[in-house]
Amino acid sequence: MTLSIGDKGPQVMHLQSALKALGIGLPKYGVDGIFGPETQAAVKQAQQKLRLPPSGTADEILLKRLGITQQSLQVPTKGALPKPALLVIGTIAIIGIGIAIKRTKRD
């Protein structure tokens, strides 16, 4: 995986955090999840600091040197989220408990 100008999301935030941990500042926008000119300049600084060719694109070599693995860049899939049916059952249970409490208070 490579990250470059125009990319957005949690993967870019992970990269930006790693750049900051390396001591490279992102003074204007910080860790915002947008790979813009500031992040590109920071990537070039990191590449120079790590004696890599300064392309401004975060390739696999740079990511690996920053301690970022392919697995850590994976965004959770829908399967990792609760199933809608489970949410409905949980909501119904909470409503039922609320009704039972109200009835108990009235009696």
C-alpha positions in Angstrom: 0.0 0.0 0.0 1.1 3.5 -0.7 -0.2 6.8 0.5 0.1 10.0 -1.4 -1.4 13.5 -2.0 -5.2 13.4 -2.1 -5.6 10.3 0.2 -7.8 10.6 3.2 -8.8 8.5 6.2 -7.6 6.6 9.2 -4.6 5.2 7.2 -3.3 8.8 6.7 -3.9 9.6 10.3 -1.8 6.6 11.3 1.0 7.8 9.0 0.7 11.4 10.4 1.0 10.1 13.9 4.1 8.0 13.1 5.7 11.1 11.5 5.0 13.1 14.6 6.5 10.3 16.7 9.6 10.5 14.6 9.9 14.2 15.5 8.6 15.6 12.3 6.0 18.4 12.9 2.7 19.0 11.2 2.3 22.5 12.6 -0.6 23.8 10.4 -3.1 20.9 10.2 -1.7 18.2 12.5 -3.1 14.7 12.5 -6.2 15.4 10.4 -6.4 12.4 8.1 -5.8 14.3 4.9 -2.6 13.8 2.9 -2.1 17.3 1.7 1.0 19.4 1.0 2.0 19.6 4.7 1.9 15.8 5.0 3.8 15.4 1.7 6.5 17.7 3.0 6.7 15.7 6.3 7.0 12.5 4.3 9.9 13.9 2.4 11.6 15.0 5.7 11.1 11.4 7.0 12.5 9.9 3.9 15.6 12.1 4.1 16.0 11.4 7.8 15.7 7.7 7.2 18.1 7.9 4.1 15.4 7.0 1.6 14.8 8.8 -1.7 12.6 11.8 -1.0 9.6 11.2 -3.2 6.8 12.6 -1.0 4.9 9.4 -1.3 4.6 7.0 1.6 5.5 3.7 0.0 5.8 0.3 1.7 9.5 0.9 2.5 8.8 4.1 4.4 5.8 2.7 6.1 7.8 -0.3 7.3 10.6 1.9 8.6 8.0 3.9 10.5 6.7 0.7 12.1 3.5 0.7 10.1 2.4 -2.7 8.9 -0.2 -3.6 6.2 -2.3 -5.1 9.0 -2.3 -1.9 11.1 -3.6 0.1 8.1 -6.7 -2.2 7.6 -10.0 -0.4 8.2 -12.5 -2.6 10.1 -15.1 -4.2 7.8 -18.8 -4.2 8.3 -18.6 -7.7 9.9 -16.7 -6.1 12.8 -19.8 -4.0 13.6 -22.8 -5.2 15.7 -25.5 -6.8 13.6 -28.7 -4.7 13.3 -30.9 -7.5 14.8 -28.7 -7.5 17.9 -29.1 -3.7 18.2 -32.9 -4.0 17.9 -33.0 -6.7 20.6 -30.8 -4.6 22.8 -33.0 -1.6 22.3 -36.2 -3.5 23.0 -34.7 -5.0 26.2 -33.7 -1.5 27.4 -37.2 -0.1 26.6 -38.8 -3.1 28.5 -36.6 -2.4 31.5 -37.6 1.2 31.4 -41.3 0.3 31.4 -40.9 -2.1 34.2 -39.1 0.6 36.3 -41.9 3.1 35.7 -44.6 0.6 36.7 -42.7 -0.3 39.8 -42.4 3.3 40.8 -46.1 3.9 40.3 -47.1 0.9 42.5 
